[in-house]
Amino acid sequence: MADDVAISPGELDASANVASVLAEELAGPIRTALTAATTTAGQLAGWSVAGGLGHLGSGWSAPLGTLRQRLTDTAANLHANAAAHTRNEQAIAGAWNRAEEAK
């Protein structure tokens, strides 16, 4: 049926793994970009672009850190959701088995 909702714990875990890898892979490029902007701003002291580069480095630090944290949190939540669905399915299957055995 088109109205059925199917939850696949394996797919939730796979999605969580992707989010986790993205968060890890962003760490290096983010650090490099922010360091480069700050370093270049220091090297260009006295030039009109120095202030802008300095603000770029400091201004993007928090939003990019938040992005990485959200990806990490999403991964943890997806893993927890997959585990909860698995436990729920096992509990329901166990209840059905006990009901069948009681007949």
PELINNOR-V711185 format. One record per helix or strand of 2 or more residues. SS is the DSSP state (~ for helix, > for strand). FROM is the first residue (numbers start at 1). TO is the last residue. Records with the same first field share a line. If there is no record, write none. Layout:
# PELINNOR-V711185
SS: FROM-TO + FROM-TO
This chain:
# PELINNOR-V711185
~: 9-43 + 48-102
